[in-house]
Amino acid sequence: MSTTVKKIYKSLEYGPAPEDSSEALKWLKGHGSKFNLFIGGKWVKPSQGEYFKTINPANGKSIANISLAKKKDIDRAVKAAQKASPYWLALSPHKRSRLLYTLARLIQKNARLLAVLETLDNGKPIRETRDIDIPLVARHFYHHAGWAQLMHSEFKGYQGLGVVGQIIPWNFPLLMLSWKIAPALAAGNTVVLKPAEQTPLTALLFAELCEQAGIPPGVVNIVTGDGRSGELIVNHPKIAKVAFTGSTEVGRLIRKATAGSRKKLSLELGGKSPFIVFEDADLDSAVEGIVDAIWFNQGEVCCAGSRLLVQENIADKLIRKIKDRMSKLRVGNPLDKSVDLGAIISKTQLKTIGKLVEKGEKEGGIVWKPPIDIPATGNYLAPILFTGVAPSDTICQEEIFGPVLVSMTFRTHDEAVKLANNTRYGLAASVWTENIDLALDIAPRVKAGTVWINSTNSFDAAAGFGGYRESGFGREGGREGMYEYMKLDLPIPKILDRKTSAATTQKAGSPIDRTPKLYIGGSQVRPDGGYSSVIMDPVGKKIGDVGKGNRKDIRNAVEAAHKAGAWASMTGHQRAQILYFIAENLSARHDEFSIRLIEQLHISNSAARKEVDSSIERIFHYAALADKYDGKVHSTVKRNITLAMPEPVGVIGVACPDSYPLLGFLSVILPLIAMGNTVVAIPSMIAPFSATDFYQVIDTSDLPGGVVNIVTGDREELASVLASHMDVDGVWYFGSEKGSQSVEALSISNMKRTWVNYGEPRNWENPESGSGEEFLKQATQIKNIWIPYGA
Amino acid sequence: MVRKSALRNSGIPFDSSILEDRWVNKSAVERRAGTLGKRRSVKKEYQAAWLLRAVTMIDLTTLSGDDTEGNVIRLCAKAKKPVRSDILEQMGFDSLTVGAVCVYHNRISTAVEALNGTGIPVAAVSTGFPAGQIAHRDKLAEIKKSVRAGANEIDIVISRDKVLRGNWRGLYDEICAFREACGESHLKTILATGELGNLENVIRASWVCMMGGADFIKTSTGKESVNATLPVSLVMVRAIREYLEMTGFRVGFKPAGGIRTARQALDWMILMKEEVGDEWLSAELFRFGASGLLGDIERQLEHFATGNYSAIHRHPMA
């Protein structure tokens, strides 16, 4: 002993500090290192009797045999969940709340066991599972025990969806499970969850905790397996919703597979998140932020700050500091309490990272690794810094999902934003500056679901998390996350039949033949193809012609809509003023618009007048909301202000409904523009003139050109062009079931948000169904901005 | 450990632009400070070795109105033998001494005499410690008297009013004058960070003290309501690191006040090791200003040596 102490006294090394894993090993041994499926509250053998191994990435050894769920098993699990569903849905919110609370308590009681098990299975450092993952898991269940309790008071009219299928990744196994299961149960759903093939253990222990907590059989079902097992869940007809966290590649497949199925979908996908450092940042703290951004969990983090953007004048200094800091990182046995980076999940992932690093070097990047010890065996990787790279390099665009940071410089604030947004992804961003004005200028301009000011990778159950662009859609956490697991449970207003006989209609005389053109960028333009379509009235009599738009017209309209992006930065009050002006001008043309409706639809005079009246009222409705549908300040657990801001989605393509040519048209474009989106609308071809007449109202109302663009033509064809357009951020489609399916399937080009009606008609006159909160939710996406404070 | 100890910080000309370019984010600093001790763990023989090293970096201190010759002599005796010899022997050490003994001016001669021949330096608090609310010329006179009385280190308090009023040039001049008055004795500047209002002031005051030629920058007197904290220390240590990069001078660091447990001592040592490196884990560049810390370290060391938890009365008191 004496010589060692003396030696250490001189060297002052840290020495090994392994976390005791005996309890976890005992638990595994107690199960004979073999696990069945947790279905209907029972542990059942996989139908085909197949098992696979889960491997400890730190040493490559098998930890346990895990059941491989096949079709029969998935069917069985969904059936169990279905069977449990009515009871669980009908259970009082308080009772559900108590059960979630019990789960939270059990997670805390088993915190260390869960942490050790997670580290064994995943290879991430025990410090992270112990201090970050598991505490967040418990917090998630506590928070959602609260939402369960408040279901009736806070979410009036909403209820659970039924059976939800959930597929989670290997990078935060139990944390992702909690993000999925806690809100699902709180809202009254039952669950079939598949943990990642590589990391099933904590989910299985969680299943035991569900048993202990007295969660009714079938409410939570844990089915282990591989990608095919997941596919079976996604495609199962009795699943009401699919929630997936994982790669954008798989997210695309899921979007495509579920297109037209009416399954609700939330996808939390990849990222290449920017980490922006301005010259007036606390650089030493920014360096620690970088450590937490890209060397947290070996960089296997969807929101990892993997793209460092640093102001040119401080770049050398910051890079020097980063290198010094990297030289202090410790890579090794993840169970060691003094380790910063553990093992990479698998040999496959190791290879993927290696290939990208190689590519980065080949493309001219300068790779730097710190002179630190890396264990010779096990899936270990040194942290890596790339300099001398540009956006045109592969490693600056592709998600590496490893401990690799790429750094680039910018000159101005605007350039920082441009570089930050030069990506297909939009999950998160980190902004470092001591200038609050600058921070709050940059945060809304970065396309990302979460922006951390002077911080990074902050998570809390009370704040929503989720992406923009190809990082997916839907939010997890907070109030916004709860909506993903609920539906409005209101009686659907009946559809009114307004048709009257042709005999009773008035004829409006149009003395001069006028073929409305398209309306793009605030001007009337001839359709690119030079064709027009004949429009008939209900008895087959020609009313007139409209321009027949084609894909090029859509392209032009989308470009015009992008150019009108300044609309989003106008204040809500300014937008409201313009909407009121539109209402005023429509009101002045009340007769003209009524007559047009009668002419196109052969409805009664009173019905036509009513539609125009309702239209004016709807404009008032959204003008009123333009400065009122605002955000929240979430009560998260850190000392900070977490702003949940609804932001416009961007450029939205809209296929307008056939019924109510004026009110229907306005009901879809108004919420969009009230929230700051710009729109490319395809009017109904049954009665397009109400929309085309509307140009003149728009022109006289000071609405900036390009905010609303109208392209008449074949709805299905044009909707397809919009749905597959990669610079369109969302598509709303109110048409046929087939068209709905097509829009959802085509949206995978850029993972745009879609809202479709699956061919279901909607009562546009009824304020609930014609202008409910759903419209505003669909017109916005929540960005959470974390602003720590303290001086 | 290779260190050019000859390279004592001689200070640099006052440069206000350096002060303007200092940014510090409190929340981020607190996050780092909060995770430092959780990212690293020192256990068993490593912990024992680290704690022995900690002992050698303690400025064993008594700064009370009722200090007499008697208790200062007792303190010096403890400084010479801070850890029970049987425990030391078990770990292969013959002897070990603390970093210094720290007293008021009036008690310097007693301490110098008691420590004669041990090589343990005597540190004296000075310049109207702890408040520093006396005339500048009296401060200089006090330093000179203490140096003449045999103090090897002078722990001065900076004029907080100069910080709070942004008179950085004035503070710089003050430190330069103190440094000159110290002569060969080392200058330790106490920032009294608990009274500076914010971290920006802490970082700027650290820089001004270093520019003025401080050998050590020290957090607190131990008499403020908030004394040494990890976040404040982190800010000061990062300033030391950057000063080294800019000038090549190594400035020491002394957290003082509120460090009472072995666990805390390890946290500070981890901070030094991670932020500035092993060089700052020796008495030449690092001190704990503490009176109660040693007792807890002794107990932990006995626990390591015997495997049983220890009691404070089993260790000779100071």
Contacts between the chains, C-beta under 8 A, distances in Angstrom:
chain1	res1	chain2	res2	distance
A	1	B	45	6.4
A	1	B	90	7.1
A	1	B	91	6.9
A	1	B	92	7.9
A	2	B	90	6.6
A	2	B	91	5.4
A	2	B	92	3.0
A	3	B	92	6.1
A	4	B	45	5.0
A	4	B	49	7.8
A	5	B	45	5.3
A	5	B	48	5.4
A	5	B	49	4.7
A	5	B	52	7.1
A	5	B	91	4.3
A	5	B	92	6.2
A	5	B	93	8.0
A	6	B	49	7.6
A	6	B	91	7.1
A	6	B	92	4.6
A	6	B	93	7.0
A	7	B	49	7.8
A	8	B	45	6.2
A	8	B	46	5.5
A	8	B	48	8.0
A	8	B	49	3.5
A	8	B	50	7.5
A	9	B	49	4.3
A	9	B	52	5.5
A	9	B	53	5.8
A	9	B	93	7.9
A	12	B	49	7.3
A	12	B	50	6.5
A	12	B	53	6.4
A	12	B	269	7.8
A	12	B	273	6.9
A	12	B	278	5.7
A	12	B	281	5.6
A	13	B	46	6.9
A	14	B	40	5.9
A	14	B	41	7.3
A	14	B	42	6.0
A	14	B	46	6.6
A	15	B	42	6.8
A	15	B	43	6.7
A	15	B	44	7.4
A	15	B	45	7.3
A	15	B	46	3.6
A	16	B	43	7.9
A	17	B	41	3.7
A	17	B	42	7.2
A	17	B	43	4.9
A	17	B	46	8.0
A	127	B	38	6.0
A	127	B	39	6.0
A	131	B	35	7.6
A	131	B	38	5.7
A	280	B	23	5.8
A	281	B	23	6.2
A	281	B	25	7.7
A	282	B	23	4.5
A	282	B	24	5.1
A	282	B	25	4.1
A	282	B	28	6.2
A	282	B	29	7.5
A	283	B	23	7.4
A	284	B	238	4.8
A	285	B	24	7.4
A	285	B	25	4.9
A	285	B	28	3.5
A	285	B	29	6.0
A	285	B	32	6.7
A	286	B	28	7.7
A	288	B	28	6.6
A	288	B	31	7.1
A	288	B	32	4.6
A	289	B	28	6.6
A	292	B	31	8.0
A	328	B	274	5.7
A	337	B	40	7.6
A	337	B	41	3.8
A	338	B	39	7.0
A	338	B	40	4.7
A	338	B	41	5.1
A	340	B	39	6.5
A	434	B	23	4.6
A	434	B	24	8.0
A	434	B	25	6.5
A	454	B	25	4.9
A	454	B	27	6.6
A	454	B	28	5.5
A	455	B	27	6.7
A	455	B	28	6.5
A	455	B	31	7.2
A	638	B	27	7.9
A	639	B	27	6.5
A	640	B	27	7.0
A	788	B	25	7.7
A	788	B	27	3.5
A	788	B	28	7.3
A	789	B	27	6.9
A	790	B	26	4.2
A	790	B	27	5.1
A	790	B	30	7.4
A	791	B	26	5.6
A	791	B	198	5.4
A	791	B	199	7.3
A	791	B	200	7.7
